[in-house]
Amino acid sequence: MSRHLEPRARHVKVLATLGPASNTEATISALLTAGADAFRINMSHGTQPEKAALIAAIRAVEKSAGKPLAILADLQGPKLRVGRFAGGGVVLENGAAFRLDSNPAPGDATRACLPHPELFAALTTGARLLVDDGKLVLRVKAVDATTIDCTVEVGGRISDNKGVNVPDVVVPLPALTVKDRQDLTFALEQGVDWVALSFVQRPEDVAEARALIGGKAALLAKIEKPAALERLEEILELADAVMVARGDLGVELPPQQVPPAQKRIVAMARALGKPVVVATQMLESMIVSPSPTRAEVSDVATAIYDGADAVMLSAESAAGKFPVEAVAMMDAIAREVEADPGYFDRVHFSDTGSGATTADAMTAAAASISRTVKARAIVCFTVSGSTARRAARERAALPVLCLTPRTATARRMGLVWGVHAVVTRDVTGFEEMVEKAKRMALRTRIAGAGDPLVLIAGVPFSTPGTTNVVHVVRLTGQELTAYQP
């Protein structure tokens, strides 16, 4: 039996970013063994041939391990940047005047190019410009169609192509740049499972990306702009999942506002039954150190206690010195938190409620029944994955075994809390469903002889959106003798 056929001894998923420190098949396999459930490819860096090779390596590991693996392609988004400087950069003093303009000439201590005409029209007097992740702060004093006159409120060195954040206005930038559209086409051709949309500001951004994806991948909206928080529920309604992207969010919001924003995003995503990923600087010190700080461990634990579906590593696994150790640490923290007797009380501290559909009612009932009969697992048969996501929403204290005929559906479960997905032939009748559920529960060692299972399915079979059956069965231990994969 493949060592990866059995589910992990935890519910929360680990999303690991791949990069120069983890771009080989051997390292990806080591990350999987250490605890990674899904892999992120940052489309901001590297060439398309390099990314194609990375995706091929993940799929090779997937085949070898016999476990569906989720690949998330993270689009760069409309990142604002200053132009270049004569000499590479200058130091701006507090209180100095500084101009941003549309002149492409190299900048100096008095001015620099800002090659984003949309910004000139959107800015108003008094707005802030945060440069280089907020290390420098400029305050707008006057603005017209070609110039932005600023006062330097927080000075420092400004250099070529540094990023600019504009927290006080909604910038009318397209959700997808020319580069993003090219990267999206490439990612879909490569068969990625999730696409992450960066710098979402409004629900229309999500709708545009969704139309371009055309159902070929699931869509994750990254919340990293204050404007997105103002329309959070509308954005979540349109997205398949959401990420608390604390990097840029922590630049554009005062840092003390990020933890409440994180909790609000997680709570709303859970209420709507959408997977939620918490990301950025979770084990940042492990980029250069083999062990994290106590504060970082507490940060990861907090996200898990809040019920996040997945926690993410960025540079720790992509470019750090200890990528495998970082994943192993994330896995260890998750296991320890979920072993806490108070974990499930904390996860259910806020009532997520249930949706208004029959499928919502059935999955809520399945979770309740599983507690009453002390079931070892909830087994769901699903084509689209919606039944498994609904079951995960209930945060039952037992695994969800997702049986699906679609490899794409199984892979997408890599970001969904508590779901262990297996690709298997579809069933056509009720008795076949029951027998297959028993066999697969035994084969994956999710349950053993004498254990009860709660089954969820839809009749007629193979029809998405028809979840309408909840059934309790008990294993005898003999079901493997007639196993059919």
C-alpha positions as CSV (number, residue, x, y, z in Angstrom):
1,M,0.0,0.0,0.0
2,S,1.2,3.5,-0.8
3,R,2.3,5.3,2.3
4,H,0.2,8.3,1.1
5,L,-3.1,6.4,0.6
6,E,-3.9,6.8,4.3
7,P,-5.1,10.2,5.4
8,R,-2.9,12.5,7.5
9,A,-3.4,12.5,11.2
10,R,-4.7,16.1,11.1
11,H,-7.5,18.1,9.4
12,V,-5.8,21.4,8.4
13,K,-3.9,21.4,5.2
14,V,-0.4,22.7,4.5
15,L,0.2,24.7,1.3
16,A,3.9,24.9,0.4
17,T,5.3,27.4,-2.1
18,L,7.9,26.0,-4.5
19,G,11.0,27.9,-5.7
20,P,14.8,27.7,-6.1
21,A,15.1,25.8,-2.8
22,S,12.5,23.2,-3.7
23,N,12.2,22.8,-7.5
24,T,13.4,19.2,-7.9
25,E,11.3,16.1,-7.9
26,A,13.3,14.7,-4.9
27,T,12.7,17.8,-2.8
28,I,9.0,18.0,-3.7
29,S,8.7,14.3,-2.7
30,A,10.4,15.2,0.6
31,L,8.0,18.1,1.2
32,L,5.1,15.7,0.6
33,T,6.4,13.2,3.1
34,A,7.1,16.0,5.6
35,G,3.5,17.1,5.4
36,A,2.7,19.3,2.4
37,D,-0.8,18.7,0.9
38,A,-0.7,21.2,-1.9
39,F,1.9,23.3,-3.8
40,R,1.9,26.9,-4.8
41,I,3.7,28.3,-7.8
42,N,4.3,32.0,-7.7
43,M,3.8,33.3,-11.2
44,S,5.7,36.5,-10.4
45,H,9.1,34.8,-10.6
46,G,10.7,32.6,-13.3
47,T,10.0,31.7,-16.9
48,Q,7.1,29.7,-18.2
49,P,9.4,26.8,-19.2
50,E,10.7,26.7,-15.6
51,K,7.2,26.6,-14.3
52,A,6.2,23.9,-16.8
53,A,9.1,21.8,-15.5
54,L,8.0,22.4,-11.9
55,I,4.4,21.3,-12.7
56,A,5.7,18.2,-14.4
57,A,7.8,17.4,-11.3
58,I,4.8,17.7,-9.1
59,R,2.8,15.4,-11.3
60,A,5.6,12.9,-11.3
61,V,5.6,12.9,-7.5
62,E,1.8,12.6,-7.5
63,K,2.0,9.5,-9.7
64,S,4.7,7.9,-7.7
65,A,2.9,8.6,-4.4
66,G,-0.5,7.6,-5.6
67,K,-2.0,10.7,-4.0
68,P,-3.9,13.5,-5.7
69,L,-1.9,16.8,-5.3
70,A,-3.3,20.3,-5.7
71,I,-1.3,22.9,-7.6
72,L,-2.1,26.6,-7.1
73,A,-0.9,29.1,-9.7
74,D,-0.6,32.5,-7.9
75,L,-1.0,35.4,-10.4
76,Q,1.2,38.4,-9.9
77,G,-1.6,40.9,-10.2
78,P,-1.5,44.7,-10.9
79,K,1.5,45.5,-8.7
80,L,2.4,49.2,-8.7
81,R,6.1,50.1,-9.0
82,V,8.2,53.2,-9.3
83,G,10.6,53.5,-12.2
84,R,14.4,53.4,-12.2
85,F,16.9,55.8,-10.6
86,A,20.1,57.3,-11.8
87,G,22.7,55.3,-9.7
88,G,20.1,52.7,-8.7
89,G,18.5,54.7,-5.8
90,V,18.5,57.7,-3.5
91,V,17.8,58.5,0.1
92,L,14.7,60.6,0.8
93,E,14.8,62.8,4.0
94,N,11.8,63.3,6.3
95,G,9.8,66.4,5.3
96,A,11.4,66.7,1.9
97,A,9.3,67.4,-1.2
98,F,9.2,64.6,-3.8
99,R,7.4,64.3,-7.1
100,L,6.2,61.3,-8.9
101,D,5.5,61.8,-12.6
102,S,5.0,60.2,-16.0
103,N,8.4,61.2,-17.3
104,P,10.4,57.9,-18.0
105,A,13.8,59.5,-17.3
106,P,15.8,58.1,-14.4
107,G,14.8,59.5,-11.0
108,D,16.8,61.4,-8.5
109,A,16.3,62.9,-5.0
110,T,13.5,65.2,-6.2
111,R,11.4,63.0,-8.5
112,A,10.8,59.6,-10.0
113,C,8.7,58.0,-12.7
114,L,5.4,56.3,-11.7
115,P,4.4,54.4,-14.9
116,H,0.7,53.9,-13.9
117,P,-1.5,56.6,-15.4
118,E,-4.6,55.1,-13.7
119,L,-3.1,56.2,-10.3
120,F,-2.9,59.9,-11.2
121,A,-6.6,60.0,-11.9
122,A,-7.5,58.0,-8.7
123,L,-5.4,59.8,-6.1
124,T,-6.7,62.7,-4.0
125,T,-4.9,65.3,-1.8
126,G,-4.0,63.7,1.5
127,A,-3.8,60.1,0.3
128,R,-0.8,58.0,1.3
129,L,1.7,56.2,-1.0
130,L,3.5,53.4,0.8
131,V,6.8,52.5,-0.9
132,D,8.8,49.3,-0.5
133,D,6.3,47.5,1.7
134,G,5.7,50.6,3.7
135,K,9.3,51.4,4.6
136,L,8.7,54.9,3.1
137,V,5.6,56.9,3.4
138,L,4.7,59.8,1.0
139,R,1.7,62.1,1.5
140,V,0.0,63.6,-1.6
141,K,-0.1,67.4,-1.6
142,A,-1.2,68.0,-5.1
143,V,-2.0,65.9,-8.1
144,D,-2.9,66.4,-11.8
145,A,-2.9,64.2,-14.9
146,T,0.9,63.9,-15.1
147,T,2.4,64.7,-11.6
148,I,1.9,63.8,-8.0
149,D,3.6,66.2,-5.6
150,C,4.2,64.6,-2.2
151,T,5.8,65.3,1.2
152,V,8.1,62.6,2.6
153,E,6.6,61.6,5.9
154,V,8.8,58.6,6.5
155,G,12.1,58.7,4.6
156,G,14.7,56.2,3.7
157,R,16.3,54.7,0.6
158,I,14.1,54.3,-2.5
159,S,15.5,52.3,-5.3
160,D,14.7,50.8,-8.7
161,N,11.2,49.3,-9.3
162,K,10.2,49.3,-5.6
163,G,6.5,48.5,-5.0
164,V,3.9,51.1,-4.2
165,N,0.8,50.5,-2.1
166,V,-2.1,52.9,-2.1
167,P,-4.4,52.0,0.8
168,D,-6.6,55.1,0.8
169,V,-8.2,54.8,-2.6
170,V,-9.6,52.2,-5.0
171,V,-7.3,52.2,-8.0
172,P,-9.1,51.5,-11.3
173,L,-6.5,49.0,-12.4
174,P,-7.6,45.9,-14.3
175,A,-7.8,42.8,-12.1
176,L,-5.6,41.0,-14.7
177,T,-2.7,42.6,-16.4
178,V,-1.4,41.5,-19.8
179,K,1.2,39.3,-18.0
180,D,-1.5,37.8,-15.8
181,R,-3.6,36.9,-18.8
182,Q,-0.6,35.2,-20.4
183,D,0.2,33.4,-17.2
184,L,-3.4,32.3,-16.7
185,T,-3.6,30.8,-20.2
186,F,-0.4,29.0,-19.6
187,A,-1.4,27.7,-16.2
188,L,-4.7,26.4,-17.5
189,E,-3.0,24.7,-20.3
190,Q,-0.7,23.0,-17.8
191,G,-3.7,21.7,-15.8
192,V,-3.3,23.6,-12.5
193,D,-6.1,23.0,-10.0
194,W,-6.4,26.4,-8.4
195,V,-5.7,29.9,-9.6
196,A,-5.1,32.7,-7.1
197,L,-6.2,36.2,-8.0
198,S,-4.0,38.9,-6.5
199,F,-4.9,42.4,-5.3
200,V,-8.7,41.8,-5.6
201,Q,-10.5,45.1,-4.9
202,R,-14.1,44.4,-5.9
203,P,-16.3,41.4,-6.8
204,E,-16.1,42.4,-10.5
205,D,-12.5,41.5,-10.4
206,V,-13.4,37.9,-9.4
207,A,-16.2,37.7,-11.9
208,E,-13.8,38.7,-14.7
209,A,-11.2,36.1,-13.8
210,R,-13.9,33.4,-13.3
211,A,-15.2,34.0,-16.8
212,L,-11.7,33.7,-18.3
213,I,-11.0,30.4,-16.3
214,G,-14.2,28.9,-17.6
215,G,-14.4,26.1,-15.0
216,K,-11.0,24.7,-15.9
217,A,-9.7,25.4,-12.4
218,A,-11.0,26.7,-9.1
219,L,-10.6,30.4,-8.2
220,L,-9.1,31.7,-5.0
221,A,-9.4,35.4,-4.2
222,K,-6.5,36.9,-2.2
223,I,-7.6,39.6,0.3
224,E,-4.8,42.1,0.6
225,K,-6.5,45.4,-0.1
226,P,-8.6,47.4,2.4
227,A,-11.1,47.9,-0.5
228,A,-11.7,44.2,-0.6
229,L,-12.6,44.1,3.1
230,E,-15.4,46.6,2.4
231,R,-17.0,44.2,0.0
232,L,-15.8,40.9,1.5
233,E,-19.0,39.0,1.4
234,E,-19.7,39.8,-2.2
235,I,-16.2,38.7,-3.2
236,L,-16.5,35.4,-1.2
237,E,-19.8,34.7,-2.9
238,L,-18.1,34.7,-6.3
239,A,-14.8,32.9,-5.3
240,D,-14.3,29.2,-4.7
241,A,-11.8,30.0,-1.9
242,V,-10.1,32.9,-0.2
243,M,-6.6,33.7,1.1
244,V,-5.7,36.0,4.0
245,A,-2.7,37.5,2.2
246,R,-1.1,39.3,5.2
247,G,1.9,40.6,3.3
248,D,0.3,43.5,1.3
249,L,-2.7,43.6,3.7
250,G,-0.2,44.3,6.5
251,V,1.3,47.1,4.5
252,E,-2.0,48.8,3.6
253,L,-3.6,48.4,7.0
254,P,-2.1,49.5,10.3
255,P,-0.5,46.3,11.6
256,Q,-2.7,46.1,14.7
257,Q,-5.8,45.9,12.4
258,V,-4.5,42.7,10.6
259,P,-5.4,40.2,13.3
260,P,-9.1,41.3,13.5
261,A,-9.2,41.4,9.7
262,Q,-7.8,37.8,9.6
263,K,-10.4,36.5,12.0
264,R,-13.2,38.3,10.1
265,I,-12.1,36.8,6.8
266,V,-11.8,33.3,8.3
267,A,-15.1,33.5,10.0
268,M,-17.0,34.7,7.0
269,A,-15.4,32.2,4.7
270,R,-16.3,29.4,7.0
271,A,-19.9,30.7,7.3
272,L,-20.2,30.6,3.5
273,G,-18.6,27.2,3.2
274,K,-15.5,28.5,1.3
275,P,-12.0,27.2,2.0
276,V,-9.8,29.8,3.6
277,V,-6.0,29.9,3.6
278,V,-3.9,31.9,6.0
279,A,-0.6,33.0,4.5
280,T,2.6,35.1,4.8
281,Q,5.4,35.2,7.3
282,M,4.0,32.2,9.2
283,L,7.4,30.7,9.9
284,E,9.5,33.6,8.5
285,S,12.6,33.0,10.6
286,M,12.9,29.5,9.2
287,I,14.1,31.0,5.9
288,V,17.5,31.2,7.6
289,S,17.0,29.2,10.9
290,P,16.2,25.5,11.4
291,S,13.6,26.4,14.1
292,P,10.9,29.1,14.3
293,T,10.3,31.7,17.0
294,R,7.7,31.0,19.7
295,A,5.6,33.9,18.3
296,E,5.6,32.3,14.9
297,V,4.4,29.0,16.3
298,S,1.7,30.8,18.2
299,D,0.6,32.6,15.0
300,V,0.3,29.3,13.1
301,A,-1.6,27.8,16.0
302,T,-4.0,30.7,16.1
303,A,-5.0,30.3,12.5
304,I,-5.6,26.5,13.1
305,Y,-7.6,27.2,16.2
306,D,-9.8,29.6,14.2
307,G,-10.6,26.8,11.8
308,A,-8.6,27.8,8.7
309,D,-8.6,25.2,6.0
310,A,-5.0,25.6,5.2
311,V,-1.8,27.4,6.4
312,M,0.8,28.5,3.8
313,L,4.5,28.7,3.6
314,S,6.0,31.3,1.2
315,A,9.8,32.0,1.1
316,E,10.3,29.4,3.9
317,S,9.8,26.5,1.5
318,A,10.5,28.4,-1.8
319,A,13.9,30.0,-1.2
320,G,14.8,29.3,2.4
321,K,17.6,27.1,3.8
322,F,15.3,24.7,5.5
323,P,12.3,24.0,3.2
324,V,11.6,20.4,4.4
325,E,12.1,21.4,8.0
326,A,9.6,24.3,7.6
327,V,6.9,21.9,6.3
328,A,7.6,19.4,9.0
329,M,7.3,22.1,11.6
330,M,4.0,23.3,10.2
331,D,2.8,19.7,10.3
332,A,4.0,19.3,13.9
333,I,2.2,22.4,15.0
334,A,-1.0,21.4,13.3
335,R,-0.9,17.9,14.9
336,E,-0.3,19.3,18.4
337,V,-3.1,21.9,18.1
338,E,-5.6,19.4,16.9
339,A,-4.6,17.0,19.7
340,D,-5.6,19.7,22.2
341,P,-8.8,18.5,23.9
342,G,-10.2,22.0,23.6
343,Y,-9.5,22.3,19.8
344,F,-12.9,21.4,18.5
345,D,-14.6,23.6,21.1
346,R,-12.6,26.5,19.8
347,V,-13.2,25.6,16.1
348,H,-16.9,25.7,16.9
349,F,-16.8,28.8,19.0
350,S,-18.6,30.8,16.3
351,D,-21.7,29.2,14.7
352,T,-21.2,29.0,11.0
353,G,-24.8,28.0,10.4
354,S,-25.9,26.0,7.4
355,G,-27.0,27.0,3.9
356,A,-30.6,26.8,2.8
357,T,-30.4,24.0,0.3
358,T,-31.2,20.3,0.7
359,A,-27.5,19.5,0.3
360,D,-26.6,21.8,3.1
361,A,-29.2,20.2,5.4
362,M,-28.0,16.7,4.5
363,T,-24.4,17.4,5.3
364,A,-25.3,19.2,8.5
365,A,-27.4,16.1,9.5
366,A,-24.5,13.8,8.6
367,A,-22.2,15.7,10.9
368,S,-24.7,15.5,13.8
369,I,-25.4,11.8,13.2
370,S,-21.6,11.1,13.1
371,R,-21.3,12.4,16.6
372,T,-24.3,10.5,17.9
373,V,-23.2,7.1,16.5
374,K,-19.5,7.8,17.1
375,A,-18.6,7.3,13.4
376,R,-15.0,7.0,12.4
377,A,-15.5,8.9,9.1
378,I,-17.9,10.6,6.8
379,V,-17.8,9.1,3.3
380,C,-19.1,11.2,0.4
381,F,-19.5,10.3,-3.2
382,T,-19.1,13.5,-5.3
383,V,-18.5,14.5,-8.9
384,S,-17.9,18.2,-8.4
385,G,-16.6,18.1,-4.8
386,S,-19.4,20.3,-3.4
387,T,-20.6,17.6,-1.1
388,A,-17.1,17.2,0.4
389,R,-16.8,21.0,0.8
390,R,-20.1,21.1,2.6
391,A,-19.1,18.2,4.9
392,A,-15.8,20.0,5.7
393,R,-17.7,23.2,6.5
394,E,-19.3,21.4,9.5
395,R,-15.8,20.8,11.0
396,A,-16.7,17.4,12.4
397,A,-14.1,15.7,14.5
398,L,-13.5,12.9,12.0
399,P,-12.1,12.7,8.5
400,V,-14.1,13.2,5.4
401,L,-13.4,10.5,2.8
402,C,-14.1,12.0,-0.6
403,L,-14.7,9.4,-3.4
404,T,-14.8,10.8,-6.8
405,P,-14.4,9.7,-10.4
406,R,-12.7,13.0,-11.4
407,T,-9.0,13.5,-10.8
408,A,-9.5,17.3,-11.0
409,T,-12.0,17.1,-8.1
410,A,-9.8,15.0,-6.0
411,R,-6.8,17.4,-6.5
412,R,-8.8,20.4,-5.5
413,M,-9.5,18.8,-2.1
414,G,-5.9,19.6,-1.2
415,L,-7.0,22.9,0.2
416,V,-10.2,21.7,2.0
417,W,-10.1,21.0,5.7
418,G,-10.3,17.4,6.8
419,V,-10.9,15.9,3.3
420,H,-9.0,12.9,2.1
421,A,-9.7,12.4,-1.6
422,V,-9.5,9.1,-3.5
423,V,-10.1,8.8,-7.3
424,T,-12.2,5.7,-7.9
425,R,-14.8,4.5,-10.4
426,D,-18.2,6.0,-10.0
427,V,-21.1,4.0,-8.6
428,T,-24.5,3.5,-10.3
429,G,-26.6,2.1,-7.5
430,F,-27.2,2.3,-3.8
431,E,-25.8,-1.1,-2.8
432,E,-22.7,-0.6,-4.9
433,M,-22.2,2.8,-3.1
434,V,-22.5,1.1,0.3
435,E,-20.0,-1.7,-0.5
436,K,-17.5,0.7,-2.1
437,A,-17.6,3.1,0.9
438,K,-16.9,0.2,3.2
439,R,-14.0,-1.1,1.0
440,M,-12.4,2.3,0.6
441,A,-12.7,3.1,4.3
442,L,-10.8,-0.2,5.1
443,R,-8.3,0.3,2.3
444,T,-7.3,3.8,3.4
445,R,-7.4,2.6,7.1
446,I,-9.7,5.4,8.0
447,A,-11.8,2.8,9.8
448,G,-11.7,-0.8,10.8
449,A,-13.9,-3.8,11.6
450,G,-16.9,-2.8,13.7
451,D,-16.6,0.9,13.1
452,P,-19.6,2.9,11.9
453,L,-19.5,5.2,8.8
454,V,-21.8,7.9,7.7
455,L,-22.4,8.0,4.0
456,I,-23.5,11.1,1.9
457,A,-24.5,10.9,-1.7
458,G,-26.9,12.1,-4.3
459,V,-29.5,10.1,-6.2
460,P,-29.5,9.9,-9.1
461,F,-25.8,9.1,-9.1
462,S,-23.2,11.1,-11.2
463,T,-25.4,14.1,-11.1
464,P,-23.8,17.2,-9.5
465,G,-25.8,19.1,-6.9
466,T,-28.2,16.2,-5.9
467,T,-26.9,15.5,-2.4
468,N,-30.0,14.0,-0.8
469,V,-29.0,10.7,1.0
470,V,-27.5,10.1,4.4
471,H,-26.9,6.5,5.4
472,V,-25.2,4.8,8.3
473,V,-23.3,1.5,7.9
474,R,-21.0,-0.6,10.1
475,L,-17.9,-2.3,8.8
476,T,-17.4,-6.0,9.2
477,G,-13.8,-6.2,8.1
478,Q,-14.5,-8.5,5.2
479,E,-15.2,-5.9,2.6
480,L,-11.7,-5.8,1.1
481,T,-11.9,-9.3,-0.3
482,A,-14.0,-8.1,-3.2
483,Y,-12.1,-4.8,-3.6
484,Q,-12.4,-3.1,-7.0
485,P,-10.4,0.2,-7.5
